[in-house]
Amino acid sequence: MPLLKSLCNIKANSLLESVVALSIISVCLYIAIMVYATVFSPKTSAKYYNSQNKTSEAFYAIQLAQDSITADYDTANWEIEEEESTGNLKKVTVKYKDSVMSYPEKSFYIANE
């Protein structure tokens, strides 16, 4: 037994320091994974922003010339619905989908002429 004690001479301080260091590393790794998961969500992808820009572009095209919107955006990927709203406003709902997924719709209110 005395021979075993001489071979395994580990101080308590070094063991405690190792446990504290591992717990600090674990907490930092957990925070890094949570930040990574938040940053790289489906709503922050380039494809999502591209689709949002396309729907905004369609909205601005509707404001400029409502007659030409049906020719440019009359494909299977676009769904544009117009409905009368209160007063002299018209609600335009623009939906965009591609071969992979359907994106959230955007609703716009424009003056009814």
Residue, then its C-alpha position, 0 to 999 in steps of 0.5 A: m500500500p505505501l508503494l501505491k501511494s508513492l506512485c499515485n501522488i496527485k495533489a487535490n489542487s490539480l484535480l480541482e483545477s482540472v474539474v473547474a477548467l473542464s466545466i468552464i470549457s463546457v459552458c463556453l462550448y454550450i454558449a457557442i452552440m446556442v449562438y451557432a444555432t441561432v445564427f444559422s436558422p432557416k430564417t437567416s439563410a441567403k435563400y430566405y432573404n432572396s425570396q423576401n426580396k423577390t416578394s418586395e420587388a413584386f410589390y413595387a412592380i404592382q405599385l408601378a404598373q398593375d397591368s404588367i404584373t400579371a405578365d411578369y409574375d404569372t408563373a407557377n411560383w407566384e400567387i398574387e391575390e387582390e381584395e378590396s379593403t376598407g375605404n380606398l385601400k386594396k390589400v395585395t397578398v404576394k406568395y412565392k414558392d420554389s421547388v423546395m419550399s413555400y415562403p411566408e406570404k407578404s401582405f401590402y396595402i395600396a391605394n385603390e384607383 
